[in-house]
Amino acid sequence: MPAGGMELLSFLLLHTAARFYRVEVAETLFGDYAVSREWGARGRPGQRRQRSFGNLREAVVTADRWQRKAQARGYRAPEDME
């Protein structure tokens, strides 16, 4: 989450017990919205990418798109892993 921002939406997906993929939408200090993606091995620092958007709708549509792409690669919500 961006420093000083407010998290609006967050997805955590797991591939196996060892891998994760996280997508978050947060409002920034400048009034725009950021979609942050983080992935990697659990318990280790992951890779992180962030993109800013001028409105919340574009940010949420993009976050949903990244969530669907991760699910197509086998990632699942933790409650669906049982």
PDB file with SEQRES, HELIX, SHEET and CRYST1 records, atoms N, CA, C and O in Angstrom:
SEQRES   1 A   82  MET PRO ALA GLY GLY MET GLU LEU LEU SER PHE LEU LEU          
SEQRES   2 A   82  LEU HIS THR ALA ALA ARG PHE TYR ARG VAL GLU VAL ALA          
SEQRES   3 A   82  GLU THR LEU PHE GLY ASP TYR ALA VAL SER ARG GLU TRP          
SEQRES   4 A   82  GLY ALA ARG GLY ARG PRO GLY GLN ARG ARG GLN ARG SER          
SEQRES   5 A   82  PHE GLY ASN LEU ARG GLU ALA VAL VAL THR ALA ASP ARG          
SEQRES   6 A   82  TRP GLN ARG LYS ALA GLN ALA ARG GLY TYR ARG ALA PRO          
SEQRES   7 A   82  GLU ASP MET GLU                                              
HELIX    1 AA1 LEU A   56  ALA A   72  1                                  17    
HELIX    2 AA2 PRO A   78  ASP A   80  5                                   3    
SHEET    1 AA1 4 MET A   6  LEU A  14  0                                        
SHEET    2 AA1 4 ARG A  19  GLU A  27 -1                                        
SHEET    3 AA1 4 TYR A  33  ALA A  41 -1                                        
SHEET    4 AA1 4 GLN A  47  PHE A  53 -1                                        
CRYST1    1.000    1.000    1.000  90.00  90.00  90.00 P 1           1          
ATOM      1  N   MET A   1       0.846  -1.175   0.000  1.00  0.00           N  
ATOM      2  CA  MET A   1       0.000   0.000   0.000  1.00  0.00           C  
ATOM      3  C   MET A   1       0.888   1.233   0.000  1.00  0.00           C  
ATOM      4  O   MET A   1       1.887   1.261   0.718  1.00  0.00           O  
ATOM      5  N   PRO A   2       0.551   2.264  -0.791  1.00  0.00           N  
ATOM      6  CA  PRO A   2       1.354   3.469  -0.808  1.00  0.00           C  
ATOM      7  C   PRO A   2       1.394   4.132   0.568  1.00  0.00           C  
ATOM      8  O   PRO A   2       0.410   4.098   1.307  1.00  0.00           O  
ATOM      9  N   ALA A   3       2.524   4.730   0.904  1.00  0.00           N  
ATOM     10  CA  ALA A   3       2.672   5.374   2.203  1.00  0.00           C  
ATOM     11  C   ALA A   3       1.649   6.488   2.349  1.00  0.00           C  
ATOM     12  O   ALA A   3       1.530   7.349   1.477  1.00  0.00           O  
ATOM     13  N   GLY A   4       0.917   6.469   3.444  1.00  0.00           N  
ATOM     14  CA  GLY A   4      -0.058   7.493   3.709  1.00  0.00           C  
ATOM     15  C   GLY A   4      -1.377   7.306   2.989  1.00  0.00           C  
ATOM     16  O   GLY A   4      -2.308   8.083   3.202  1.00  0.00           O  
ATOM     17  N   GLY A   5      -1.479   6.308   2.151  1.00  0.00           N  
ATOM     18  CA  GLY A   5      -2.702   6.073   1.396  1.00  0.00           C  
ATOM     19  C   GLY A   5      -3.667   5.192   2.162  1.00  0.00           C  
ATOM     20  O   GLY A   5      -3.366   4.712   3.255  1.00  0.00           O  
ATOM     21  N   MET A   6      -4.835   4.990   1.569  1.00  0.00           N  
ATOM     22  CA  MET A   6      -5.853   4.158   2.187  1.00  0.00           C  
ATOM     23  C   MET A   6      -6.148   2.979   1.271  1.00  0.00           C  
ATOM     24  O   MET A   6      -6.476   3.173   0.100  1.00  0.00           O  
ATOM     25  N   GLU A   7      -6.034   1.760   1.789  1.00  0.00           N  
ATOM     26  CA  GLU A   7      -6.303   0.569   1.000  1.00  0.00           C  
ATOM     27  C   GLU A   7      -7.800   0.438   0.773  1.00  0.00           C  
ATOM     28  O   GLU A   7      -8.586   0.486   1.719  1.00  0.00           O  
ATOM     29  N   LEU A   8      -8.195   0.270  -0.496  1.00  0.00           N  
ATOM     30  CA  LEU A   8      -9.600   0.171  -0.839  1.00  0.00           C  
ATOM     31  C   LEU A   8     -10.013  -1.242  -1.217  1.00  0.00           C  
ATOM     32  O   LEU A   8     -11.157  -1.636  -0.991  1.00  0.00           O  
ATOM     33  N   LEU A   9      -9.090  -2.008  -1.790  1.00  0.00           N  
ATOM     34  CA  LEU A   9      -9.404  -3.333  -2.291  1.00  0.00           C  
ATOM     35  C   LEU A   9      -8.134  -4.161  -2.260  1.00  0.00           C  
ATOM     36  O   LEU A   9      -7.061  -3.660  -2.597  1.00  0.00           O  
ATOM     37  N   SER A  10      -8.238  -5.415  -1.861  1.00  0.00           N  
ATOM     38  CA  SER A  10      -7.056  -6.267  -1.804  1.00  0.00           C  
ATOM     39  C   SER A  10      -7.437  -7.706  -2.107  1.00  0.00           C  
ATOM     40  O   SER A  10      -8.416  -8.228  -1.574  1.00  0.00           O  
ATOM     41  N   PHE A  11      -6.650  -8.344  -2.973  1.00  0.00           N  
ATOM     42  CA  PHE A  11      -6.809  -9.758  -3.284  1.00  0.00           C  
ATOM     43  C   PHE A  11      -5.528 -10.465  -2.903  1.00  0.00           C  
ATOM     44  O   PHE A  11      -4.445  -9.986  -3.241  1.00  0.00           O  
ATOM     45  N   LEU A  12      -5.612 -11.581  -2.216  1.00  0.00           N  
ATOM     46  CA  LEU A  12      -4.456 -12.432  -1.954  1.00  0.00           C  
ATOM     47  C   LEU A  12      -4.772 -13.782  -2.562  1.00  0.00           C  
ATOM     48  O   LEU A  12      -5.784 -14.404  -2.238  1.00  0.00           O  
ATOM     49  N   LEU A  13      -3.895 -14.228  -3.448  1.00  0.00           N  
ATOM     50  CA  LEU A  13      -4.076 -15.518  -4.106  1.00  0.00           C  
ATOM     51  C   LEU A  13      -2.842 -16.370  -3.855  1.00  0.00           C  
ATOM     52  O   LEU A  13      -1.727 -15.851  -3.803  1.00  0.00           O  
ATOM     53  N   LEU A  14      -3.037 -17.666  -3.702  1.00  0.00           N  
ATOM     54  CA  LEU A  14      -1.938 -18.593  -3.477  1.00  0.00           C  
ATOM     55  C   LEU A  14      -1.916 -19.619  -4.596  1.00  0.00           C  
ATOM     56  O   LEU A  14      -2.969 -20.066  -5.051  1.00  0.00           O  
ATOM     57  N   HIS A  15      -0.722 -19.995  -5.043  1.00  0.00           N  
ATOM     58  CA  HIS A  15      -0.605 -21.037  -6.059  1.00  0.00           C  
ATOM     59  C   HIS A  15      -0.431 -22.379  -5.369  1.00  0.00           C  
ATOM     60  O   HIS A  15      -1.164 -23.330  -5.638  1.00  0.00           O  
ATOM     61  N   THR A  16       0.520 -22.441  -4.502  1.00  0.00           N  
ATOM     62  CA  THR A  16       0.741 -23.590  -3.624  1.00  0.00           C  
ATOM     63  C   THR A  16       1.024 -22.982  -2.262  1.00  0.00           C  
ATOM     64  O   THR A  16       0.915 -21.767  -2.098  1.00  0.00           O  
ATOM     65  N   ALA A  17       1.372 -23.768  -1.317  1.00  0.00           N  
ATOM     66  CA  ALA A  17       1.709 -23.217  -0.008  1.00  0.00           C  
ATOM     67  C   ALA A  17       2.957 -22.337  -0.090  1.00  0.00           C  
ATOM     68  O   ALA A  17       3.243 -21.584   0.841  1.00  0.00           O  
ATOM     69  N   ALA A  18       3.697 -22.425  -1.185  1.00  0.00           N  
ATOM     70  CA  ALA A  18       4.980 -21.736  -1.272  1.00  0.00           C  
ATOM     71  C   ALA A  18       4.947 -20.436  -2.084  1.00  0.00           C  
ATOM     72  O   ALA A  18       5.902 -19.663  -2.014  1.00  0.00           O  
ATOM     73  N   ARG A  19       3.868 -20.163  -2.861  1.00  0.00           N  
ATOM     74  CA  ARG A  19       3.849 -18.987  -3.741  1.00  0.00           C  
ATOM     75  C   ARG A  19       2.604 -18.131  -3.504  1.00  0.00           C  
ATOM     76  O   ARG A  19       1.538 -18.643  -3.163  1.00  0.00           O  
ATOM     77  N   PHE A  20       2.760 -16.812  -3.693  1.00  0.00           N  
ATOM     78  CA  PHE A  20       1.625 -15.903  -3.492  1.00  0.00           C  
ATOM     79  C   PHE A  20       1.576 -14.869  -4.610  1.00  0.00           C  
ATOM     80  O   PHE A  20       2.566 -14.625  -5.300  1.00  0.00           O  
ATOM     81  N   TYR A  21       0.414 -14.274  -4.768  1.00  0.00           N  
ATOM     82  CA  TYR A  21       0.183 -13.169  -5.705  1.00  0.00           C  
ATOM     83  C   TYR A  21      -0.819 -12.244  -5.039  1.00  0.00           C  
ATOM     84  O   TYR A  21      -1.906 -12.685  -4.667  1.00  0.00           O  
ATOM     85  N   ARG A  22      -0.480 -10.974  -4.881  1.00  0.00           N  
ATOM     86  CA  ARG A  22      -1.343 -10.019  -4.183  1.00  0.00           C  
ATOM     87  C   ARG A  22      -1.612  -8.831  -5.107  1.00  0.00           C  
ATOM     88  O   ARG A  22      -0.696  -8.323  -5.755  1.00  0.00           O  
ATOM     89  N   VAL A  23      -2.869  -8.392  -5.165  1.00  0.00           N  
ATOM     90  CA  VAL A  23      -3.261  -7.201  -5.917  1.00  0.00           C  
ATOM     91  C   VAL A  23      -3.990  -6.274  -4.949  1.00  0.00           C  
ATOM     92  O   VAL A  23      -4.913  -6.700  -4.255  1.00  0.00           O  
ATOM     93  N   GLU A  24      -3.579  -5.011  -4.902  1.00  0.00           N  
ATOM     94  CA  GLU A  24      -4.203  -4.048  -4.002  1.00  0.00           C  
ATOM     95  C   GLU A  24      -4.536  -2.765  -4.757  1.00  0.00           C  
ATOM     96  O   GLU A  24      -3.796  -2.351  -5.649  1.00  0.00           O  
ATOM     97  N   VAL A  25      -5.647  -2.144  -4.394  1.00  0.00           N  
ATOM     98  CA  VAL A  25      -6.010  -0.820  -4.897  1.00  0.00           C  
ATOM     99  C   VAL A  25      -6.024   0.108  -3.690  1.00  0.00           C  
ATOM    100  O   VAL A  25      -6.656  -0.192  -2.677  1.00  0.00           O  
ATOM    101  N   ALA A  26      -5.332   1.228  -3.800  1.00  0.00           N  
ATOM    102  CA  ALA A  26      -5.265   2.176  -2.688  1.00  0.00           C  
ATOM    103  C   ALA A  26      -5.292   3.606  -3.215  1.00  0.00           C  
ATOM    104  O   ALA A  26      -4.819   3.888  -4.316  1.00  0.00           O  
ATOM    105  N   GLU A  27      -5.852   4.498  -2.410  1.00  0.00           N  
ATOM    106  CA  GLU A  27      -5.822   5.914  -2.734  1.00  0.00           C  
ATOM    107  C   GLU A  27      -4.475   6.476  -2.281  1.00  0.00           C  
ATOM    108  O   GLU A  27      -3.996   6.157  -1.193  1.00  0.00           O  
ATOM    109  N   THR A  28      -3.873   7.308  -3.118  1.00  0.00           N  
ATOM    110  CA  THR A  28      -2.580   7.884  -2.780  1.00  0.00           C  
ATOM    111  C   THR A  28      -2.756   9.246  -2.114  1.00  0.00           C  
ATOM    112  O   THR A  28      -3.866   9.772  -2.037  1.00  0.00           O  
ATOM    113  N   LEU A  29      -1.666   9.800  -1.642  1.00  0.00           N  
ATOM    114  CA  LEU A  29      -1.686  11.131  -1.028  1.00  0.00           C  
ATOM    115  C   LEU A  29      -2.083  12.216  -2.025  1.00  0.00           C  
ATOM    116  O   LEU A  29      -2.525  13.292  -1.623  1.00  0.00           O  
ATOM    117  N   PHE A  30      -1.930  11.948  -3.304  1.00  0.00           N  
ATOM    118  CA  PHE A  30      -2.192  12.944  -4.338  1.00  0.00           C  
ATOM    119  C   PHE A  30      -3.606  12.854  -4.893  1.00  0.00           C  
ATOM    120  O   PHE A  30      -3.949  13.577  -5.828  1.00  0.00           O  
ATOM    121  N   GLY A  31      -4.437  11.969  -4.325  1.00  0.00           N  
ATOM    122  CA  GLY A  31      -5.820  11.873  -4.733  1.00  0.00           C  
ATOM    123  C   GLY A  31      -6.092  10.954  -5.908  1.00  0.00           C  
ATOM    124  O   GLY A  31      -7.239  10.805  -6.328  1.00  0.00           O  
ATOM    125  N   ASP A  32      -5.041  10.333  -6.444  1.00  0.00           N  
ATOM    126  CA  ASP A  32      -5.283   9.348  -7.492  1.00  0.00           C  
ATOM    127  C   ASP A  32      -5.300   7.960  -6.860  1.00  0.00           C  
ATOM    128  O   ASP A  32      -5.271   7.838  -5.636  1.00  0.00           O  
ATOM    129  N   TYR A  33      -5.345   6.923  -7.675  1.00  0.00           N  
ATOM    130  CA  TYR A  33      -5.460   5.560  -7.169  1.00  0.00           C  
ATOM    131  C   TYR A  33      -4.327   4.719  -7.737  1.00  0.00           C  
ATOM    132  O   TYR A  33      -3.960   4.859  -8.904  1.00  0.00           O  
ATOM    133  N   ALA A  34      -3.781   3.853  -6.909  1.00  0.00           N  
ATOM    134  CA  ALA A  34      -2.663   3.004  -7.315  1.00  0.00           C  
ATOM    135  C   ALA A  34      -3.075   1.540  -7.242  1.00  0.00           C  
ATOM    136  O   ALA A  34      -3.704   1.102  -6.279  1.00  0.00           O  
ATOM    137  N   VAL A  35      -2.707   0.791  -8.280  1.00  0.00           N  
ATOM    138  CA  VAL A  35      -2.861  -0.663  -8.270  1.00  0.00           C  
ATOM    139  C   VAL A  35      -1.469  -1.231  -8.058  1.00  0.00           C  
ATOM    140  O   VAL A  35      -0.574  -1.014  -8.875  1.00  0.00           O  
ATOM    141  N   SER A  36      -1.285  -1.953  -6.967  1.00  0.00           N  
ATOM    142  CA  SER A  36      -0.003  -2.573  -6.640  1.00  0.00           C  
ATOM    143  C   SER A  36      -0.147  -4.080  -6.802  1.00  0.00           C  
ATOM    144  O   SER A  36      -1.124  -4.679  -6.353  1.00  0.00           O  
ATOM    145  N   ARG A  37       0.844  -4.677  -7.451  1.00  0.00           N  
ATOM    146  CA  ARG A  37       0.886  -6.134  -7.585  1.00  0.00           C  
ATOM    147  C   ARG A  37       2.180  -6.612  -6.951  1.00  0.00           C  
ATOM    148  O   ARG A  37       3.239  -6.018  -7.153  1.00  0.00           O  
ATOM    149  N   GLU A  38       2.088  -7.680  -6.189  1.00  0.00           N  
ATOM    150  CA  GLU A  38       3.273  -8.274  -5.558  1.00  0.00           C  
ATOM    151  C   GLU A  38       3.160  -9.784  -5.694  1.00  0.00           C  
ATOM    152  O   GLU A  38       2.085 -10.352  -5.502  1.00  0.00           O  
ATOM    153  N   TRP A  39       4.270 -10.433  -6.026  1.00  0.00           N  
ATOM    154  CA  TRP A  39       4.261 -11.885  -6.182  1.00  0.00           C  
ATOM    155  C   TRP A  39       5.616 -12.442  -5.804  1.00  0.00           C  
ATOM    156  O   TRP A  39       6.624 -11.737  -5.825  1.00  0.00           O  
ATOM    157  N   GLY A  40       5.623 -13.723  -5.458  1.00  0.00           N  
ATOM    158  CA  GLY A  40       6.880 -14.370  -5.114  1.00  0.00           C  
ATOM    159  C   GLY A  40       6.672 -15.558  -4.198  1.00  0.00           C  
ATOM    160  O   GLY A  40       5.569 -16.091  -4.074  1.00  0.00           O  
ATOM    161  N   ALA A  41       7.755 -15.959  -3.561  1.00  0.00           N  
ATOM    162  CA  ALA A  41       7.724 -17.081  -2.625  1.00  0.00           C  
ATOM    163  C   ALA A  41       7.325 -16.569  -1.251  1.00  0.00           C  
ATOM    164  O   ALA A  41       7.817 -15.530  -0.810  1.00  0.00           O  
ATOM    165  N   ARG A  42       6.444 -17.282  -0.575  1.00  0.00           N  
ATOM    166  CA  ARG A  42       6.006 -16.867   0.759  1.00  0.00           C  
ATOM    167  C   ARG A  42       7.186 -16.876   1.718  1.00  0.00           C  
ATOM    168  O   ARG A  42       8.039 -17.761   1.670  1.00  0.00           O  
ATOM    169  N   GLY A  43       7.218 -15.869   2.594  1.00  0.00           N  
ATOM    170  CA  GLY A  43       8.290 -15.763   3.570  1.00  0.00           C  
ATOM    171  C   GLY A  43       9.537 -15.060   3.042  1.00  0.00           C  
ATOM    172  O   GLY A  43      10.524 -14.912   3.763  1.00  0.00           O  
ATOM    173  N   ARG A  44       9.489 -14.626   1.780  1.00  0.00           N  
ATOM    174  CA  ARG A  44      10.626 -13.915   1.176  1.00  0.00           C  
ATOM    175  C   ARG A  44      10.100 -12.652   0.508  1.00  0.00           C  
ATOM    176  O   ARG A  44       8.923 -12.578   0.156  1.00  0.00           O  
ATOM    177  N   PRO A  45      10.967 -11.661   0.332  1.00  0.00           N  
ATOM    178  CA  PRO A  45      10.513 -10.449  -0.374  1.00  0.00           C  
ATOM    179  C   PRO A  45      10.096 -10.799  -1.807  1.00  0.00           C  
ATOM    180  O   PRO A  45      10.794 -11.533  -2.507  1.00  0.00           O  
ATOM    181  N   GLY A  46       8.978 -10.276  -2.217  1.00  0.00           N  
ATOM    182  CA  GLY A  46       8.491 -10.555  -3.560  1.00  0.00           C  
ATOM    183  C   GLY A  46       8.815  -9.417  -4.519  1.00  0.00           C  
ATOM    184  O   GLY A  46       9.356  -8.383  -4.127  1.00  0.00           O  
ATOM    185  N   GLN A  47       8.478  -9.630  -5.759  1.00  0.00           N  
ATOM    186  CA  GLN A  47       8.596  -8.578  -6.765  1.00  0.00           C  
ATOM    187  C   GLN A  47       7.362  -7.697  -6.632  1.00  0.00           C  
ATOM    188  O   GLN A  47       6.291  -8.182  -6.264  1.00  0.00           O  
ATOM    189  N   ARG A  48       7.499  -6.417  -6.927  1.00  0.00           N  
ATOM    190  CA  ARG A  48       6.378  -5.485  -6.761  1.00  0.00           C  
ATOM    191  C   ARG A  48       6.340  -4.506  -7.932  1.00  0.00           C  
ATOM    192  O   ARG A  48       7.367  -3.976  -8.356  1.00  0.00           O  
ATOM    193  N   ARG A  49       5.129  -4.281  -8.441  1.00  0.00           N  
ATOM    194  CA  ARG A  49       4.901  -3.298  -9.496  1.00  0.00           C  
ATOM    195  C   ARG A  49       3.711  -2.438  -9.082  1.00  0.00           C  
ATOM    196  O   ARG A  49       2.777  -2.923  -8.443  1.00  0.00           O  
ATOM    197  N   GLN A  50       3.751  -1.161  -9.448  1.00  0.00           N  
ATOM    198  CA  GLN A  50       2.673  -0.259  -9.097  1.00  0.00           C  
ATOM    199  C   GLN A  50       2.358   0.646 -10.283  1.00  0.00           C  
ATOM    200  O   GLN A  50       3.260   1.084 -10.997  1.00  0.00           O  
ATOM    201  N   ARG A  51       1.074   0.920 -10.488  1.00  0.00           N  
ATOM    202  CA  ARG A  51       0.632   1.805 -11.565  1.00  0.00           C  
ATOM    203  C   ARG A  51      -0.442   2.729 -11.018  1.00  0.00           C  
ATOM    204  O   ARG A  51      -1.311   2.290 -10.265  1.00  0.00           O  
ATOM    205  N   SER A  52      -0.394   4.000 -11.386  1.00  0.00           N  
ATOM    206  CA  SER A  52      -1.358   4.984 -10.905  1.00  0.00           C  
ATOM    207  C   SER A  52      -2.458   5.224 -11.938  1.00  0.00           C  
ATOM    208  O   SER A  52      -2.238   5.112 -13.144  1.00  0.00           O  
ATOM    209  N   PHE A  53      -3.660   5.560 -11.426  1.00  0.00           N  
ATOM    210  CA  PHE A  53      -4.818   5.838 -12.257  1.00  0.00           C  
ATOM    211  C   PHE A  53      -5.502   7.095 -11.750  1.00  0.00           C  
ATOM    212  O   PHE A  53      -5.447   7.396 -10.557  1.00  0.00           O  
ATOM    213  N   GLY A  54      -6.145   7.830 -12.644  1.00  0.00           N  
ATOM    214  CA  GLY A  54      -6.827   9.062 -12.277  1.00  0.00           C  
ATOM    215  C   GLY A  54      -8.170   8.853 -11.614  1.00  0.00           C  
ATOM    216  O   GLY A  54      -8.677   9.754 -10.945  1.00  0.00           O  
ATOM    217  N   ASN A  55      -8.765   7.659 -11.789  1.00  0.00           N  
ATOM    218  CA  ASN A  55     -10.053   7.427 -11.143  1.00  0.00           C  
ATOM    219  C   ASN A  55     -10.135   5.995 -10.619  1.00  0.00           C  
ATOM    220  O   ASN A  55      -9.412   5.105 -11.067  1.00  0.00           O  
ATOM    221  N   LEU A  56     -11.030   5.804  -9.665  1.00  0.00           N  
ATOM    222  CA  LEU A  56     -11.159   4.523  -8.978  1.00  0.00           C  
ATOM    223  C   LEU A  56     -11.649   3.429  -9.918  1.00  0.00           C  
ATOM    224  O   LEU A  56     -11.201   2.287  -9.817  1.00  0.00           O  
ATOM    225  N   ARG A  57     -12.556   3.755 -10.825  1.00  0.00           N  
ATOM    226  CA  ARG A  57     -13.109   2.728 -11.723  1.00  0.00           C  
ATOM    227  C   ARG A  57     -12.009   2.070 -12.558  1.00  0.00           C  
ATOM    228  O   ARG A  57     -11.956   0.844 -12.653  1.00  0.00           O  
ATOM    229  N   GLU A  58     -11.136   2.871 -13.161  1.00  0.00           N  
ATOM    230  CA  GLU A  58     -10.038   2.316 -13.966  1.00  0.00           C  
ATOM    231  C   GLU A  58      -9.126   1.439 -13.115  1.00  0.00           C  
ATOM    232  O   GLU A  58      -8.673   0.387 -13.564  1.00  0.00           O  
ATOM    233  N   ALA A  59      -8.861   1.872 -11.892  1.00  0.00           N  
ATOM    234  CA  ALA A  59      -7.981   1.106 -11.003  1.00  0.00           C  
ATOM    235  C   ALA A  59      -8.604  -0.250 -10.658  1.00  0.00           C  
ATOM    236  O   ALA A  59      -7.917  -1.272 -10.685  1.00  0.00           O  
ATOM    237  N   VAL A  60      -9.903  -0.263 -10.336  1.00  0.00           N  
ATOM    238  CA  VAL A  60     -10.568  -1.516  -9.962  1.00  0.00           C  
ATOM    239  C   VAL A  60     -10.666  -2.455 -11.166  1.00  0.00           C  
ATOM    240  O   VAL A  60     -10.460  -3.660 -11.022  1.00  0.00           O  
ATOM    241  N   VAL A  61     -10.974  -1.927 -12.341  1.00  0.00           N  
ATOM    242  CA  VAL A  61     -11.036  -2.765 -13.552  1.00  0.00           C  
ATOM    243  C   VAL A  61      -9.679  -3.412 -13.811  1.00  0.00           C  
ATOM    244  O   VAL A  61      -9.608  -4.594 -14.148  1.00  0.00           O  
ATOM    245  N   THR A  62      -8.609  -2.648 -13.658  1.00  0.00           N  
ATOM    246  CA  THR A  62      -7.264  -3.193 -13.861  1.00  0.00           C  
ATOM    247  C   THR A  62      -6.928  -4.243 -12.809  1.00  0.00           C  
ATOM    248  O   THR A  62      -6.362  -5.286 -13.137  1.00  0.00           O  
ATOM    249  N   ALA A  63      -7.271  -3.980 -11.540  1.00  0.00           N  
ATOM    250  CA  ALA A  63      -7.004  -4.959 -10.472  1.00  0.00           C  
ATOM    251  C   ALA A  63      -7.766  -6.257 -10.737  1.00  0.00           C  
ATOM    252  O   ALA A  63      -7.221  -7.346 -10.556  1.00  0.00           O  
ATOM    253  N   ASP A  64      -9.012  -6.145 -11.162  1.00  0.00           N  
ATOM    254  CA  ASP A  64      -9.795  -7.342 -11.483  1.00  0.00           C  
ATOM    255  C   ASP A  64      -9.152  -8.129 -12.627  1.00  0.00           C  
ATOM    256  O   ASP A  64      -9.110  -9.359 -12.598  1.00  0.00           O  
ATOM    257  N   ARG A  65      -8.656  -7.416 -13.624  1.00  0.00           N  
ATOM    258  CA  ARG A  65      -8.003  -8.081 -14.757  1.00  0.00           C  
ATOM    259  C   ARG A  65      -6.774  -8.853 -14.293  1.00  0.00           C  
ATOM    260  O   ARG A  65      -6.566  -9.990 -14.717  1.00  0.00           O  
ATOM    261  N   TRP A  66      -5.950  -8.249 -13.421  1.00  0.00           N  
ATOM    262  CA  TRP A  66      -4.758  -8.945 -12.920  1.00  0.00           C  
ATOM    263  C   TRP A  66      -5.144 -10.141 -12.053  1.00  0.00           C  
ATOM    264  O   TRP A  66      -4.474 -11.173 -12.088  1.00  0.00           O  
ATOM    265  N   GLN A  67      -6.219 -10.008 -11.276  1.00  0.00           N  
ATOM    266  CA  GLN A  67      -6.677 -11.130 -10.455  1.00  0.00           C  
ATOM    267  C   GLN A  67      -7.094 -12.305 -11.345  1.00  0.00           C  
ATOM    268  O   GLN A  67      -6.729 -13.450 -11.078  1.00  0.00           O  
ATOM    269  N   ARG A  68      -7.851 -12.021 -12.393  1.00  0.00           N  
ATOM    270  CA  ARG A  68      -8.288 -13.095 -13.302  1.00  0.00           C  
ATOM    271  C   ARG A  68      -7.101 -13.759 -14.006  1.00  0.00           C  
ATOM    272  O   ARG A  68      -7.100 -14.975 -14.202  1.00  0.00           O  
ATOM    273  N   LYS A  69      -6.097 -12.973 -14.384  1.00  0.00           N  
ATOM    274  CA  LYS A  69      -4.908 -13.544 -15.031  1.00  0.00           C  
ATOM    275  C   LYS A  69      -4.175 -14.476 -14.074  1.00  0.00           C  
ATOM    276  O   LYS A  69      -3.721 -15.547 -14.474  1.00  0.00           O  
ATOM    277  N   ALA A  70      -4.060 -14.072 -12.811  1.00  0.00           N  
ATOM    278  CA  ALA A  70      -3.392 -14.928 -11.819  1.00  0.00           C  
ATOM    279  C   ALA A  70      -4.187 -16.211 -11.603  1.00  0.00           C  
ATOM    280  O   ALA A  70      -3.601 -17.288 -11.493  1.00  0.00           O  
ATOM    281  N   GLN A  71      -5.499 -16.111 -11.543  1.00  0.00           N  
ATOM    282  CA  GLN A  71      -6.326 -17.306 -11.359  1.00  0.00           C  
ATOM    283  C   GLN A  71      -6.216 -18.236 -12.566  1.00  0.00           C  
ATOM    284  O   GLN A  71      -6.262 -19.456 -12.412  1.00  0.00           O  
ATOM    285  N   ALA A  72      -6.074 -17.677 -13.752  1.00  0.00           N  
ATOM    286  CA  ALA A  72      -5.894 -18.512 -14.947  1.00  0.00           C  
ATOM    287  C   ALA A  72      -4.563 -19.271 -14.904  1.00  0.00           C  
ATOM    288  O   ALA A  72      -4.418 -20.313 -15.544  1.00  0.00           O  
ATOM    289  N   ARG A  73      -3.594 -18.746 -14.150  1.00  0.00           N  
ATOM    290  CA  ARG A  73      -2.295 -19.422 -13.986  1.00  0.00           C  
ATOM    291  C   ARG A  73      -2.274 -20.361 -12.784  1.00  0.00           C  
ATOM    292  O   ARG A  73      -1.222 -20.891 -12.429  1.00  0.00           O  
ATOM    293  N   GLY A  74      -3.433 -20.568 -12.157  1.00  0.00           N  
ATOM    294  CA  GLY A  74      -3.502 -21.549 -11.079  1.00  0.00           C  
ATOM    295  C   GLY A  74      -3.525 -20.984  -9.677  1.00  0.00           C  
ATOM    296  O   GLY A  74      -3.599 -21.751  -8.717  1.00  0.00           O  
ATOM    297  N   TYR A  75      -3.464 -19.662  -9.517  1.00  0.00           N  
ATOM    298  CA  TYR A  75      -3.538 -19.066  -8.182  1.00  0.00           C  
ATOM    299  C   TYR A  75      -4.982 -19.091  -7.700  1.00  0.00           C  
ATOM    300  O   TYR A  75      -5.908 -18.919  -8.492  1.00  0.00           O  
ATOM    301  N   ARG A  76      -5.174 -19.306  -6.396  1.00  0.00           N  
ATOM    302  CA  ARG A  76      -6.507 -19.381  -5.794  1.00  0.00           C  
ATOM    303  C   ARG A  76      -6.528 -18.602  -4.484  1.00  0.00           C  
ATOM    304  O   ARG A  76      -5.491 -18.401  -3.852  1.00  0.00           O  
ATOM    305  N   ALA A  77      -7.729 -18.163  -4.084  1.00  0.00           N  
ATOM    306  CA  ALA A  77      -7.884 -17.521  -2.787  1.00  0.00           C  
ATOM    307  C   ALA A  77      -7.572 -18.525  -1.697  1.00  0.00           C  
ATOM    308  O   ALA A  77      -7.864 -19.708  -1.873  1.00  0.00           O  
ATOM    309  N   PRO A  78      -6.987 -18.111  -0.569  1.00  0.00           N  
ATOM    310  CA  PRO A  78      -6.611 -19.071   0.486  1.00  0.00           C  
ATOM    311  C   PRO A  78      -7.760 -19.949   0.940  1.00  0.00           C  
ATOM    312  O   PRO A  78      -7.555 -21.132   1.213  1.00  0.00           O  
ATOM    313  N   GLU A  79      -8.978 -19.398   1.030  1.00  0.00           N  
ATOM    314  CA  GLU A  79     -10.110 -20.220   1.481  1.00  0.00           C  
ATOM    315  C   GLU A  79     -10.506 -21.282   0.455  1.00  0.00           C  
ATOM    316  O   GLU A  79     -11.165 -22.258   0.810  1.00  0.00           O  
ATOM    317  N   ASP A  80     -10.114 -21.108  -0.816  1.00  0.00           N  
ATOM    318  CA  ASP A  80     -10.405 -22.107  -1.853  1.00  0.00           C  
ATOM    319  C   ASP A  80      -9.343 -23.198  -1.950  1.00  0.00           C  
ATOM    320  O   ASP A  80      -9.496 -24.146  -2.720  1.00  0.00           O  
ATOM    321  N   MET A  81      -8.264 -23.070  -1.169  1.00  0.00           N  
ATOM    322  CA  MET A  81      -7.161 -24.031  -1.234  1.00  0.00           C  
ATOM    323  C   MET A  81      -7.433 -25.275  -0.412  1.00  0.00           C  
ATOM    324  O   MET A  81      -6.737 -26.276  -0.580  1.00  0.00           O  
ATOM    325  N   GLU A  82      -8.424 -25.249   0.473  1.00  0.00           N  
ATOM    326  CA  GLU A  82      -8.686 -26.365   1.384  1.00  0.00           C  
ATOM    327  C   GLU A  82      -9.329 -27.526   0.688  1.00  0.00           C  
ATOM    328  O   GLU A  82      -9.614 -28.544   1.318  1.00  0.00           O  
TER     329      GLU A  82                                                      
END                                                                             
